[in-house]
Amino acid sequence: MHRVDQGTEQMIRSVLAYAENRLRMNPVPLDRGELSADEMHGRLAGVIGDRPRPPDEVLGVYTSVIAPSVISADSPRFLGFIPAAPTKAALLFDMLVSCASIQGISWLEASGAIAAENSVLRLIADEAGLPGSAGGCFVSGGSAGNLSALAVARETAKRRGATGRLRVVVGTDAHSSIVNTLRLLEMDALIVETPDHRLTAETIRAAVPESEADIAAVVCTSGTTNAGIVDDLAGVGALAKERGWWFHVDGAYGGSGMFARSLRAKYDGIEQADSFILDPHKWMFTPFDCCALLYRDPQLARATHTQDASYLDVIHTGDGEWNPSDYAYHLTRRARGLPLWFSLAVYGVDAYREAIEVAAQLARDTAELINAAPQLELIREPDLGVVLFRRIGWSAGDYDRWAQQLHSDEVAFIPPTKWEGETVGRFAFLHPDTSLELVREVLRRTE
Ligand SMILES: *Cc1c(COP(=O)(O)O)cnc(C)c1O
């Protein structure tokens, strides 16, 4: 299994040929799962057995059964949920990180990888305006980032004397992972109703009097997953400071928007964050799975997350050394920030600013098309890359049929969403190659 024999040589050629072919595709096919669960299990049954199998045969199962049943989130036609659009450089380097088993656990084991990852975290922290002492690590995704950050918020509140069950102020449009995190951490969500879906200092002041105790933190979203709305970071950050709350900013989807000049002002106040997350696997064009997690004061994170074991003592020695394992709930980790490091270096930060801008501009252009179409209504001017719209007279079933037809025709993947209880259409733009022409075709089908 570890020797490079003739069979291995052939396998290297086959797998790399497949990978090369995929890397050269521009665009990738949208794909969709056509097999039922039973058919799928049937096709995969017995592939793993006690005896060996020719690699090309198993690769054939992958290419004929598995790959086409995975919708390509990195297709420019993928306009649902939050799309992906990894750069070619990031994809290539992700392969290298795997091939070389590059881990990023401790400075002792992986100083080079960690220093490179930290230079990317530094870039993000600088863009946000966080102090030079800020730092953190890359984790698998926004959910893991939110959990790790809010664990620090809770432990910090306790260390400052809080006892009993703690609460966290969140807006109604906070991501589902926040609610999940609070449940796991045994904290309660103090949900503030936001009349226009944007959490502001004013709404919090009205809903949460100063006398309310046991509040550990407040969470802002920049921006919301469903509609791309950036909360009032400046106001809420100042209020958090005034009340002594931890200020967490969930920028898993939209945090990267601050790199686009036309959007930067929406992020004013982010520099006050005690913790901040951003998913490069969303709007910063890396492969899955990658979330940047930053703390204003990393010392507080270490006090929460450092694992203590006699065989780990050796990694906790020198000054100036940085152990990513100390800043989140994890120990072993791949150096998942390296593909972004490579890609940023290869293309330059300006190319990122421009590519992020493209999606924001497409959202604004799409809003105009919707405003001009008599059968459509724009629900809200887009803040970032998400556009919500209503087709006058349509029921939930109409949206579903429209979306399914678009998918089966391989035109676009654009599942509807809900807005204030009503089913509506939703574009999520992220891929720089998604065209206004495609948008026109999708909208034409609502006529
Ligand atoms: C996607 C998202 C998350 C969760 O991130 P994962 O990487 O999917 O775990 C959290 N918050 C927001 C705002 C998101 O958009």
The ligand as an SDF file (V2000), in Angstrom:
LIG
                    3D

 15 15  0  0  0  0  0  0  0  0999 V2000
  -21.9440   29.2940    6.1100 C   0  0  0  0  0  0  0  0  0  0  0  0
  -22.1370   30.0520    7.3490 C   0  0  0  0  0  0  0  0  0  0  0  0
  -21.8100   29.5160    8.5930 C   0  0  0  0  0  0  0  0  0  0  0  0
  -21.3740   28.0920    8.7530 C   0  0  0  0  0  0  0  0  0  0  0  0
  -20.1630   27.8860    8.1150 O   0  0  0  0  0  0  0  0  0  0  0  0
  -19.7270   26.4080    7.6760 P   0  0  0  0  0  0  0  0  0  0  0  0
  -18.4220   26.6550    7.0230 O   0  0  0  0  0  0  0  0  0  0  0  0
  -20.7880   25.9310    6.7360 O   0  0  0  0  0  0  0  0  0  0  0  0
  -19.6550   25.5770    8.9020 O   0  0  0  0  0  0  0  0  0  0  0  0
  -21.9270   30.3180    9.7130 C   0  0  0  0  0  0  0  0  0  0  0  0
  -22.3540   31.5780    9.6080 N   0  0  0  0  0  0  0  0  0  0  0  0
  -22.7100   32.1360    8.4410 C   0  0  0  0  0  0  0  0  0  0  0  0
  -23.1740   33.5440    8.4060 C   0  0  0  0  0  0  0  0  0  0  0  0
  -22.6090   31.3890    7.2540 C   0  0  0  0  0  0  0  0  0  0  0  0
  -22.9610   31.9300    6.0900 O   0  0  0  0  0  0  0  0  0  0  0  0
  1  2  1  0
  2  3  1  0
  2 14  2  0
  3  4  1  0
  3 10  2  0
  4  5  1  0
  5  6  1  0
  6  7  2  0
  6  8  1  0
  6  9  1  0
 10 11  1  0
 11 12  2  0
 12 13  1  0
 12 14  1  0
 14 15  1  0
M  END
$$$$
